[in-house]
Amino acid sequence: MATVREASYELLRAHGLTTVFGNPGSTELPFLAGFPDDFRYVLGLQEAVVVGMADGHAQATGRPALVNLHTAPGVGNAMGAIFNAFENKSPLVITAGQQVRAMMTMEALLTDPGPTALPRPFVKWSYEPPRAQDVPAALARAFHLAQLPPCGPVFVSVPMDDWSAEADEPAARQVTGRVTTGRAGPDPAALRELAGRLENASNPLLVAGPDVDAAGGWEAAVALAERCRLPVWAPPASGSGRIGFPEGHPSFQGLLPPAIGPLAQTLEGHDLVLVVGAPVFTYYPYIPGPVLPEGTSLMLVTSDPDEAARAPAGDAIVADVALALEALVGLVPQADRPPPDPRPAPDPPPDSDPISAQAAMAALGEASSVA
């Protein structure tokens, strides 16, 4: 009979989760016993680094990444990076060890008395299986949830003696073969209405966020901006490192200020603001003012229902960002307005000794463009 560990490795292998980012302790050793030759363990010396590596790997590959942490102390050390992964919408399957079931009630050393509470609210799902035989199903559910939109980290706590228990092989085989997909197309009526609003606006503007890149909508965003002659801004305080629009494009205007009042001032003169793949908006610090200038309306396109629900202004379409952009390009006519003015070139950095940060970044930018 197969063990829970063997059944779990089969499930991880079936889903392509053969690279493990981890910083293990004694409660994780039963999982690592007999580590398969076709798996790779990427060791980090601190848990935040481990989650950060997995976050980058997931963003680069577009696939879930597997994280292996020590029980409560390791999860606690990783919380800052888990928060970042949650904000980045990175699909991570995070596992942590737990004391053996026979000693959990007495809270023996290394028992996490509240394993599902610790990673909240920065995971989509947090779970400890009630039986050892439920571990493969819990890992399967975690994988599916992590990669369904909006993507994000999930957490599974596994008591250390579960791995050597006898698996429920029929149940494990059933969950191993399951596939879930999650690209939702936009409501056609809502998209036609948005296309009409873009066509009839006198001075519309596009805000292209990181989810444009994550969804594969880069080319569609450029096509929409060029077709509608839209000035394009990057949203404020985007933590993922992704950019939703090429910053060297003539339509790109720069980064929106992150405070309420200054951001609204930047939007003045635009009667329609289309935000795609970003929240409305990530503000900090607090500088009061209207969210939108007088006479300005807003439309949000996002794959995240929570982003749509919490937006302080405007209407929203919840759908796959790339699918929405691609469909929108086919609905809007070529605008007859002049293209937006390119943003002014920045002043040359001043000479100084030591070199200023502005000069250093300018030199790096120039060198990268030459290369």
HUMO-V608314 format. One record per backbone hydrogen bond with DSSP energy under -0.5 kcal/mol. CO is the residue of the C=O (numbers start at 0). NH is the residue of the N-H. If there is no record, write none. Layout:
CO;NH
CO;NH
This chain:
1;166
2;6
3;7
4;8
5;9
6;10
7;11
8;12
9;13
10;14
11;16
12;15
15;17
17;19
17;39
18;20
18;65
19;21
19;41
20;67
21;43
22;69
24;27
24;28
25;28
27;30
27;31
28;32
31;34
35;38
39;19
39;41
40;42
41;21
45;49
46;50
47;51
48;52
49;53
50;54
51;55
52;56
53;57
54;58
55;59
56;60
57;61
64;92
65;20
66;68
66;94
67;22
68;96
69;74
70;73
70;74
71;75
72;76
73;77
74;78
75;78
77;80
77;81
78;82
79;83
80;84
81;85
82;86
83;87
84;89
85;88
89;91
90;64
91;93
91;153
92;66
92;94
93;155
94;68
95;157
97;159
99;102
99;103
100;103
100;104
102;107
103;106
107;110
110;112
111;114
113;116
113;117
114;118
116;119
118;121
124;154
126;156
130;133
131;134
133;137
134;138
135;139
136;140
137;141
138;142
139;143
140;144
141;145
142;146
143;147
144;147
145;151
152;123
153;93
154;126
155;95
156;128
157;97
158;161
161;164
162;4
164;3
166;168
167;171
168;172
169;173
170;174
171;175
172;176
174;177
181;183
182;184
183;319
186;190
187;191
188;192
189;193
190;194
191;195
192;196
193;197
194;198
195;199
196;200
202;271
203;230
204;273
205;207
205;232
206;208
206;275
207;243
208;211
208;212
209;213
210;214
211;215
211;216
212;215
216;220
217;221
218;222
219;223
220;224
221;225
222;226
223;227
224;228
224;229
226;334
230;205
231;252
231;253
232;207
233;255
234;237
236;238
245;248
248;251
250;231
251;342
253;233
257;283
258;262
259;263
260;264
261;265
262;266
264;267
266;269
268;270
270;296
271;204
271;273
272;274
272;298
273;206
273;275
274;300
275;208
276;210
278;280
279;311
280;282
284;286
286;260
292;295
296;272
297;314
298;274
299;316
300;276
301;318
302;304
303;307
304;308
305;309
306;310
314;299
316;301
316;318
319;323
320;324
321;325
322;326
323;327
324;328
325;329
326;330
327;330
327;331
355;359
356;360
357;361
358;362
359;363
360;364
361;365
362;366
363;367
364;368
365;369
366;370
